[in-house]
Amino acid sequence: MSTHADPRRSVRTSTSTSTSTSTSTGPEVPGSRSTGAGEAGPRRRTATSASQISTRLALLLGTGASAAVLAASGAAASVPSRPLATSSPVVVQLWESHNGGPVGGAMSALVKEFDATHKSVQVDIVVTKASSKLLAAIPAGNAPALAEISHYDGTLVKAGALVSWNTFLAGSEVVSPSNMLPVVWRNGLVQGQHYRLQTDLKVSEVFYDESLFHKAGIAAAPTTWTELAADAKKLKGLGVIPLGWKDSSAHILPAFMSNGGSMLRGSNSVGTAVNFDNSAATRTFTFFRSLYGANELQLHHGTTLREDFAAGKMAMIDGTSAGYAKVLDAVSGKFPVGAFVEPAGSTGHAYNVAQGLGFVLPKGHTHAQDEAAWTFVQWWFEPAQQVAWAEQTGFTPETRASIAAMPASFLRTHPGLVASISAGESPYTFARPVSDSYSEVQASIDASFFDAVTAKQSVASALQTLQKQGDSYMSGASEL
């Protein structure tokens, strides 16, 4: 499943003075549109199957593409996206931050596939930090027609900088509540308005070395935190580090919620106070502190975790579905990689946090540009594209139709994707609160967790600090 970004991928950082667009210079695709002056209006577009687009995607990605992409046969056909009535292509500049690796390569290839099959619209990628740059770009008049930003879009919404997708959603069979996974449909929803449509769904999961599990006599992946602790003790006997973990909120909150906690007081979505100085957080922080104290847990960033895991130094590492392809690349077939979602806690349920970038429509563009952006967005969520994206990146498919279209043969050999799909479909998977104030809260969660687990503070003291800081950040928060 190794893929590499096209080295010719257009990578530019936008500035407040530039309004130019970046045009891909990658390999041409047979049947791609021509911009010759003598051409007539938009040509008729037929539905593309998942197997067809997967084959073309593999060719675009080059020789490093996984053979599994070529095996996406039998998947459901796409629903054609709405054509635009225009005689020349409408250029949609897309700001996004998937730079390099399997994800960047897949994004570039899919955009080239779109451009090759849509004469009336051309999407040009600009790799940049859209989340932090967009707010200043809109009043300056150089915002893109389409952007992918992080979860916290509250500042942009309050500034009136975004166009709601609601008017485009009417009548769509693809981007609809009956087709989208519930957690995806609710992500970015503010007072009934969809300002952000989740581009890629990533959830927390744990990757493990199946060969080490076999040596330790562990027959199956743990389904509860108690089982995980027992497995860690067995793996320690092999002379390896049983578990590596990220000390970040997205990897702490699932365990906390599985023990009965909530991200805000009485809610996981709206509120003006946090909910951490309680038994659920105490149980969760104490659990990880015990593992750390027994030398059964280390805290690191993702790159270090993958390196140690691939080297056989760690038996289990925490990560996300977005990192699945990177894990497989790092391991490079040295041992089989298993995966499971973060386990169930005292509630009896396994919880998760939905993360990932989302499409937003900045204000200040023509109706034709908005319609062109919507054409690409709706195409993105069709089964063929979702299947190709999931196979190449590990991101969870975001619609029911795309999950049904996933080839069974591929899922049998990619347990990480199976785990992420189960989390995506779960009613116990939640997006973070939309309020931009919660971005400050998550930084406090990270710091308090690290201090408590590494014994720099007592668990009680760390949670008291977290509660006080969290309430301070949320006290002035609106429903955004």
C-alpha positions in Angstrom: 0.0 0.0 0.0 3.0 2.2 -0.5 2.3 5.4 -2.4 4.3 8.5 -3.0 3.4 12.0 -3.8 3.9 13.1 -7.4 7.2 15.1 -7.3 5.6 17.6 -9.8 2.7 18.3 -7.5 2.1 22.0 -7.4 3.2 23.3 -4.0 2.8 27.0 -3.3 2.2 29.2 -0.3 -0.4 31.8 -1.0 0.3 35.4 0.0 -2.1 38.3 0.5 -1.0 39.9 -2.7 -1.2 37.0 -5.1 -4.4 36.0 -6.9 -2.8 33.6 -9.4 -3.7 29.9 -9.5 -1.5 26.9 -9.5 -1.9 24.5 -12.5 -0.9 20.9 -12.1 1.9 19.8 -14.4 1.6 16.1 -13.6 1.2 13.3 -16.2 -1.6 13.7 -18.6 -4.5 11.2 -18.4 -5.9 9.7 -21.5 -9.2 11.5 -22.3 -8.3 14.6 -20.3 -9.9 17.8 -21.4 -8.4 20.1 -24.0 -8.7 23.9 -23.7 -8.4 24.5 -27.4 -10.3 27.6 -28.5 -12.4 25.8 -31.0 -14.1 23.5 -28.5 -17.8 23.7 -27.8 -19.7 23.4 -24.5 -19.3 20.8 -21.8 -19.2 17.2 -23.0 -21.6 14.7 -21.6 -20.2 12.9 -18.5 -21.0 9.3 -17.7 -20.8 7.6 -14.3 -17.4 6.2 -13.4 -17.0 3.0 -11.5 -14.8 2.5 -8.5 -12.6 0.0 -10.4 -12.1 2.5 -13.3 -11.0 5.4 -11.1 -8.9 3.1 -8.9 -7.0 1.9 -12.0 -6.4 5.4 -13.2 -5.5 6.6 -9.7 -2.8 3.9 -9.6 -1.4 5.0 -12.9 -1.3 8.6 -11.8 0.4 7.7 -8.5 3.1 5.8 -10.4 4.9 2.5 -9.8 4.7 2.9 -6.0 1.0 2.5 -6.0 -0.4 -0.5 -4.3 -1.7 -3.4 -6.4 -4.7 -3.4 -4.2 -5.9 -0.2 -5.9 -6.1 -2.1 -9.1 -8.3 -4.7 -7.5 -11.2 -2.4 -6.6 -13.5 -4.3 -8.9 -17.2 -4.8 -8.4 -17.7 -1.6 -6.5 -20.8 0.5 -7.0 -20.9 3.1 -9.7 -20.7 6.8 -9.0 -23.7 9.1 -9.0 -22.8 11.7 -11.6 -22.2 15.1 -10.1 -24.2 18.2 -11.3 -22.7 19.5 -14.6 -22.1 23.2 -15.1 -23.5 25.0 -18.1 -20.4 26.8 -19.3 -18.4 26.9 -22.5 -15.0 27.3 -20.8 -13.6 25.8 -17.7 -14.3 27.6 -14.4 -11.1 27.5 -12.4 -11.4 26.5 -8.7 -8.4 27.2 -6.6 -8.3 24.7 -3.7 -6.2 25.5 -0.6 -5.3 22.3 1.3 -2.5 21.0 3.5 -2.0 17.3 2.4 1.6 17.7 1.5 3.6 14.6 0.4 3.3 11.0 1.5 0.4 8.7 0.6 -2.2 11.3 1.4 -0.6 14.1 -0.7 -0.1 11.8 -3.6 -3.7 10.5 -3.5 -5.1 14.0 -3.3 -3.1 15.2 -6.3 -4.1 12.1 -8.3 -7.8 12.5 -7.5 -7.8 16.2 -8.5 -6.1 15.2 -11.8 -8.7 12.6 -12.3 -11.4 15.2 -11.7 -9.9 17.6 -14.2 -9.6 14.9 -16.8 -13.3 14.0 -16.6 -14.8 17.4 -16.1 -14.4 19.8 -19.0 -16.3 22.7 -17.4 -14.3 22.8 -14.2 -10.6 22.8 -13.4 -9.4 22.4 -9.8 -5.9 23.7 -9.0 -4.3 22.7 -5.7 -2.3 25.1 -3.6 -0.7 23.4 -0.6 -0.8 25.9 2.3 -2.0 26.2 5.8 -5.6 27.2 4.9 -6.9 27.0 8.5 -4.7 29.8 9.7 -4.5 31.9 6.5 -8.1 32.0 5.3 -9.5 34.6 7.7 -7.0 37.2 6.5 -7.2 36.2 2.8 -11.0 36.8 2.6 -11.0 40.6 3.3 -7.8 40.9 1.3 -9.6 39.6 -1.8 -7.3 36.6 -2.5 -9.2 33.8 -0.8 -9.5 30.6 -2.8 -12.9 29.4 -4.2 -12.6 26.3 -2.0 -10.5 25.4 1.0 -9.9 22.5 3.5 -9.7 23.7 7.1 -9.4 22.1 10.5 -12.4 21.5 12.7 -12.5 24.8 14.5 -14.3 27.0 12.0 -16.1 29.1 14.6 -14.0 32.2 14.0 -14.8 32.1 10.3 -18.5 31.5 10.9 -18.8 34.4 13.4 -17.0 36.7 11.0 -19.5 35.9 8.3 -16.7 34.7 6.1 -18.2 31.4 4.8 -21.0 30.5 2.5 -23.4 27.8 3.9 -23.5 24.7 1.9 -27.2 24.3 2.7 -28.5 25.7 -0.6 -26.3 23.2 -2.6 -27.4 20.3 -0.5 -31.0 20.4 -1.5 -31.8 17.5 -3.8 -28.3 15.9 -3.5 -28.4 12.1 -3.3 -24.7 12.0 -2.5 -24.3 14.6 0.2 -27.4 13.8 2.2 -28.3 12.7 5.7 -29.4 9.3 4.4 -26.0 8.7 2.7 -23.4 10.5 4.9 -22.3 8.8 8.1 -24.0 10.6 11.0 -20.8 11.9 12.6 -19.8 13.3 9.2 -23.1 14.9 8.5 -23.1 16.6 12.0 -19.4 17.7 11.7 -19.3 21.5 11.1 -23.1 21.9 11.6 -23.8 25.3 13.3 -27.4 26.2 14.1 -28.7 24.1 11.3 -26.2 25.4 8.7 -23.5 23.3 7.1 -20.5 25.5 6.8 -17.9 22.7 6.7 -18.2 19.4 4.9 -15.7 16.9 6.3 -13.2 16.1 3.6 -11.4 13.2 5.3 -12.6 11.3 8.4 -9.9 10.1 10.7 -10.4 8.3 14.0 -8.1 7.1 16.7 -7.0 3.4 16.5 -4.2 1.3 17.8 -1.8 -0.6 15.5 0.0 -3.7 16.7 2.6 -6.2 15.7 0.8 -9.5 15.1 4.0 -11.5 15.4 4.7 -10.1 18.8 1.2 -10.8 19.9 1.6 -14.4 18.8 4.9 -14.8 20.7 3.3 -13.4 23.8 0.4 -15.9 23.5 -2.2 -13.2 22.8 -4.9 -14.6 20.6 -6.9 -11.5 19.8 -6.8 -7.8 20.1 -8.1 -6.3 23.3 -11.6 -5.0 23.4 -11.4 -3.3 26.9 -8.8 -1.2 28.7 -8.5 -4.0 31.3 -7.6 -6.4 28.5 -5.1 -4.0 27.0 -3.3 -3.6 30.4 -3.1 -7.4 30.7 -1.7 -7.7 27.2 0.9 -5.0 28.0 2.3 -7.1 30.8 2.6 -10.1 28.6 4.4 -8.1 25.9 6.8 -6.5 28.3 8.1 -10.0 29.0 9.4 -10.1 25.4 11.7 -7.2 26.1 9.9 -4.7 24.0 8.0 -1.5 24.9 4.4 -2.7 25.1 2.6 0.5 24.2 3.4 3.9 22.6 0.9 6.7 22.9 0.3 10.3 21.7 -0.2 12.8 24.5 -2.8 14.7 22.5 -6.5 15.3 23.2 -7.8 13.2 20.2 -6.1 10.2 21.7 -7.1 10.9 25.3 -10.7 11.9 24.9 -11.9 8.4 23.6 -10.7 6.7 26.7 -12.2 9.4 28.9 -15.6 9.2 27.2 -15.5 5.4 27.3 -15.3 5.8 31.1 -18.4 8.1 31.2 -16.9 11.5 30.6 -18.0 14.2 28.1 -16.1 16.9 26.3 -18.3 19.6 27.8 -20.5 19.6 30.9 -23.5 17.5 30.0 -22.7 17.5 26.3 -20.2 16.6 23.6 -21.1 19.5 21.4 -22.4 22.7 23.0 -21.7 24.3 26.4 -19.8 26.9 28.3 -18.0 24.7 30.8 -15.8 21.6 30.6 -16.2 18.4 32.5 -12.9 16.9 33.6 -12.6 17.1 37.4 -14.5 13.9 37.9 -14.3 10.1 38.4 -14.2 9.4 34.6 -11.1 11.6 34.1 -9.5 10.2 37.3 -10.0 6.7 36.1 -8.5 7.5 32.7 -5.5 9.4 33.8 -4.7 6.9 36.6 -4.8 4.1 34.1 -2.2 5.6 31.8 -0.1 6.7 34.8 0.0 3.1 36.0 1.2 1.8 32.6 3.8 4.5 32.5 5.0 3.8 36.0 5.4 0.1 35.2 7.5 0.9 32.1 4.8 -0.4 29.9 4.0 2.9 28.2 5.9 5.7 26.4 4.6 9.0 25.2 5.9 10.2 21.8 4.9 12.0 18.6 3.6 10.0 15.6 6.9 9.9 13.7 8.8 8.5 16.6 6.1 5.9 17.3 6.1 4.7 13.8 9.9 4.4 13.7 10.1 2.5 16.9 7.2 0.3 15.9 8.7 -0.5 12.5 12.0 -1.3 14.2 10.3 -3.9 16.4 10.9 -1.9 19.6 7.2 -1.3 20.3 4.4 -3.8 20.2 1.5 -1.4 20.0 1.2 2.2 19.0 -1.6 4.7 19.1 -2.4 6.6 15.9 -5.2 7.5 13.6 -6.7 6.1 10.4 -4.8 8.9 8.6 -1.6 7.4 9.7 -2.4 3.8 8.7 -0.7 4.1 5.2 2.3 5.7 6.9 2.5 2.8 9.4 2.4 0.2 6.6 5.0 2.1 4.6 7.3 2.3 7.7 6.9 -1.4 8.4 7.4 -2.3 4.8 6.2 -5.9 5.2 8.6 -6.9 7.9 5.7 -8.2 10.0 1.9 -8.2 9.8 0.2 -5.1 11.2 -3.1 -5.5 13.1 -5.4 -2.8 14.3 -8.2 -2.1 16.7 -10.2 0.9 17.8 -9.5 2.3 21.3 -11.1 -0.1 23.7 -14.3 0.1 25.8 -14.2 1.5 29.3 -16.5 1.3 32.2 -19.5 2.3 30.1 -19.1 -0.9 28.1 -18.7 1.1 24.9 -15.7 2.1 22.7 -15.8 5.9 22.0 -13.9 7.9 19.4 -13.3 11.4 18.2 -13.9 12.3 14.6 -11.1 14.4 13.2 -10.0 15.6 9.8 -10.1 18.6 7.4 -13.3 19.9 5.9 -14.4 21.7 2.7 -15.5 25.3 3.3 -16.7 27.8 0.7 -15.2 31.3 1.3 -17.3 34.3 0.5 -16.4 36.7 -2.3 -16.6 34.6 -5.4 -19.0 34.4 -8.4 -22.0 32.1 -8.4 -20.3 30.1 -11.2 -17.2 29.6 -9.0 -19.4 28.5 -6.1 -21.3 26.1 -8.3 -18.0 24.7 -9.7 -16.6 24.2 -6.2 -19.8 22.3 -5.3 -19.4 20.1 -8.4 -16.0 19.0 -7.2 -17.2 18.5 -3.6 -20.1 16.4 -4.6 -17.8 14.3 -6.9 -15.4 13.8 -4.0 -18.1 12.1 -2.0 -19.2 9.7 -4.7 -18.3 6.0 -4.1 -15.6 5.7 -6.7 -13.5 8.5 -5.3 -14.2 7.6 -1.7 -13.0 4.0 -2.3 -9.8 5.1 -4.0 -9.1 7.7 -1.3 -9.7 5.1 1.5 -7.5 2.5 -0.2 -4.6 4.8 -0.7 -4.7 6.7 2.6 -6.5 4.7 5.3 -9.0 7.5 5.8 -12.5 6.2 6.7 -15.0 6.3 3.8 -17.6 9.0 4.7 -20.8 7.7 3.1 -22.8 4.5 3.4 -22.6 4.0 -0.4 -18.8 4.2 -0.4 -18.6 1.7 2.5 -20.8 -0.7 0.7 -18.6 -0.3 -2.4 -15.3 -1.1 -0.6 -14.0 -4.4 -2.0 -14.2 -7.2 0.5 -10.8 -8.6 -0.6 -9.2 -5.3 0.2 -10.8 -5.1 3.7 -9.7 -8.6 4.5 -6.0 -7.6 4.2 -6.3 -4.1 5.7 -7.6 -4.4 9.3 -6.8 -0.7 9.9 -9.5 0.3 7.5 -11.9 -2.2 9.0 -11.3 -0.6 12.4 -11.7 2.9 11.2 -15.0 2.0 9.4 -16.4 0.5 12.6 -15.5 3.7 14.5 -17.0 5.9 11.7 -20.3 4.0 11.9 -20.4 3.9 15.7 -23.0 6.1 17.5 -20.3 6.6 20.1 -18.0 8.6 17.8 -18.2 12.3 18.2 -16.7 15.4 16.6 -15.1 18.0 18.9 -17.3 21.0 19.8 -17.3 23.5 17.0 -16.5 26.4 19.3 -13.1 27.8 18.5 -12.6 28.2 22.3 -12.3 24.4 22.5 -9.0 24.6 20.6 -7.6 26.2 23.7 -9.1 23.5 25.9 -7.5 20.7 23.9 -4.0 22.3 24.6 -4.8 22.2 28.3 -5.8 18.5 28.0 -2.5 17.6 26.4 -0.5 19.4 29.1 -2.5 18.1 32.0 -2.4 14.5 30.7 1.3 14.6 30.2 2.0 16.0 33.7 -0.3 13.5 35.4 0.9 10.4 33.5 4.6 11.2 33.9 4.1 12.1 37.6 5.0 15.7 37.3 1.7 16.4 39.0 -0.7 14.2 40.9 -3.8 13.1 39.0 -6.0 15.2 41.2 -3.9 18.3 40.9 -3.7 18.0 37.1 -7.4 17.6 36.7 -8.2 20.5 39.0 -5.8 22.7 36.8 -7.5 21.3 33.6 -11.0 22.1 34.9 -10.1 25.6 35.9 -8.3 26.4 32.7 -11.0 24.8 30.6 -13.8 26.7 32.2 -11.9 29.9 31.7 -11.6 29.3 28.0 -15.2 28.2 27.6 -16.8 30.8 29.9 -17.3 33.3 27.1 -18.0 30.9 24.3 -21.1 31.1 22.2 -22.8 28.1 20.6 -20.1 28.5 17.9 
